[in-house]
Amino acid sequence: MGLLIFQSNEEDDPQQPPPIQQILSFPLLLTDRIRRAADESKFYKLECADVRKHVDRLSQLLRSVVRFADSTPLYERPVRRIFNDVSRNLNRALTLLRKCRHRGIIRRFVVIVGAADFRKLCNLLDLSIGDVKWLLGIFNAGEDDYGEGGEGIILTLPPIASSDPILAWVWSCIASLHYSSSNNSKIEAASELSTLARDNDRNKMVIVEEGGVTPLLKLLKDDSSPETQISGATALFNLATDQSRARSIFNEHGVPIVVHAFRNSAILVRIEVAKLIARMAEHDHVSQEGFARENVIETLVTLLSSDVFDDDERGKMNMYFRKSIGSAVEIHKQMERSSILCSNFGNRKALSSSIWPRNKIESGKHILEFNTSCSGALWMLAKGNVDSCRKITETKGLFGLAKLIEKETGELQINCLMTVMEITSIAEYNPEIRRSAFKTNTPAAKAVADQLLRLVNQSDNPLIKIPTIRAIGHLARTFPARQTHIISPLVKQLGHGNPDVATESVIALGKFTCPENYLRAEHSKTIVDIEGIQLVMKMLRGNERAKYHALVLLCYLAMHAGKSEQFQQARLLTALEGAEKSVAYQYPELKALVAQAVHQLHMCAY
């Protein structure tokens, strides 16, 4: 009856599993019943005695697990799985032995029991004994007989996981994280989980479902050893590759732990933690907002700006940072930690890096990698988030990003550029940020515009050109009509050999000439005057995306540029009339726009 109740609870409400005390006590209750049934057996007494021996051995092992649970917090996932399986096998044993108590001849023939049933049952009990022995092995692997570091990860395979070896491997690694007293064993276990997570998504799912996130966060929280922190951060980074797993880290209160590790650890740890912040923010908007609430944006801006501001500006940034995180004591502790050697990592010394100043012993390679990871985190925190973009602009982060774009190359430059692009994309539809951060006479806005123009003119890398052109397009409503040098490079890119670059250019020019732009007429005339019509007309022969946006731009130019000989020379009216016939089928949403442009050209006597 007890088993029926136990199974019913588990099936009726799978979201509320039975308490672990019930899981641990139920098989022991069954072993007592089996002993009584074996003593009361009337038939197959030898076989019943053999079953009892198996059950006695199993009972001793089960009691060892219970004693361990009484003295140490229990890693429950393998315990629940194995004990449930043991309970099923013990229930089979109890049912079989009770059949051997019947005395009547008729009952004996009705209830058929054979020697094969006992052999099968003993095999199942042997498997359960192997499972519980393995369970005790992973619990006791953390320490040897002298209380020191034990074997670490147990690589043997329990019978219950014979069809799924990864499950046993994950259990063993997580148990090592929980119970090992050796940092080397913990690092090894975290590295194994990290390797498994890199292999495939199924392994990631198993690690998360089997409770691997909590001990990895505990590793990251342990600031006594940078090596363990790095191994924990790397494993979490490899797990957080989609929204559900990033949310799992968030649900385990991981955001405050991650931010604390980022602010207070050695530079090599901070590099890995910054990558983790970037990945969690990229895949999960809840985590992104959680990091913003922890004021990690101010920390990132301050760290990235340390090498681009002069002494006076740096002092102001430092004062702002102290105010923003609300703890001058925390800053003081970080400053003291800057000169303390934390640990050796391989053959390199990992030093705890404070906000100001950075320790001179830190190599330029580490500083570059650190800035790159910080810029990547800032990019992902800014992506699509109005509040984060506002915080960046309020902390002089925009000016610092412009300086980094000017000074740096490679991934660091691209990350800073992508952050600027995200801020401009928010500013395009947010008048408050657009007015406060991108006034043309402010140093930050001027620095950003100068760097965007420089990259458009000088860079040949599409990975740089495309976000640069997009950023300029986002800011189309902030440029005055007299700044024709903004539009000229975009018109030039219409003839670029890379179709994606040309398409982004025509999209950006469309934002200069669209009805929402107050200076649309002036910008349209500028495009026509620098002979951009012919280049746009050529794009009508490009791919579908380029053709669509080129048609939109031509309509805007026809509507807003007024009378121009360039239209007649380019046979714009003929092109639009031809497009008007097919646009209803290809782009029905443009039908009214093309008709309006054709009407405007007719009004101008073309």
Buried (B, 14 or more C-beta within 10 A) or exposed (E): EBBEEBBEBBEEEEEEBBEBEBBBBBBBBBBEBBBEBBEEBEBBEEBBEBBBEBBEBBBEBBEBBBEBBEEEEBBBBBBBBBBBBBBBBBBBBBEBBBBBBBEEEEEBEEBEBEEEBBEEBBEBBBBBBBBBBBBBBBBBBBBEEEEEBBBBBBEEBBBBBEEEEBBBBBBBBBBBBBBBEBBEBBBBBBBBBBBBBBEEEEBBBBBBEBBBBBBBBBBBBBBEBBBBBBBBBBBBBBBBBBBEBBBBBBEBEBBBBBBBBBBBBBBBBBBBBBBBBBBBBBBBBBBBBBBBEBBBBBBBBBBBBBBBBEEEBBEEBBEBBBEBBEEEEBBEBBEEBBEEEBBEBEEEBBBBBBBBEBBEEBEEEBBBBBBBBBBBBBBBBBBEBBBBBBBBBBBBBBBBBBBBBBEBEEBBBBBBBBBBBBBBBBBBEBEEBBEBBBEEEBEBBBBBBEBBBBBBEEBEEBEBBBBBBBBBBBBBBBBEBEBBEBBBBBBBBBBBEBEBBBBBBBBBBBBBBBEEBEBBBBBBBBBBBBEBBEBBBBBBEBEEBBBBBBBBBBBBBBBBBBEBEBBBEBBBBEBBBEBBEEBEEEBEEBBEBBBEBBEBBEEBEB
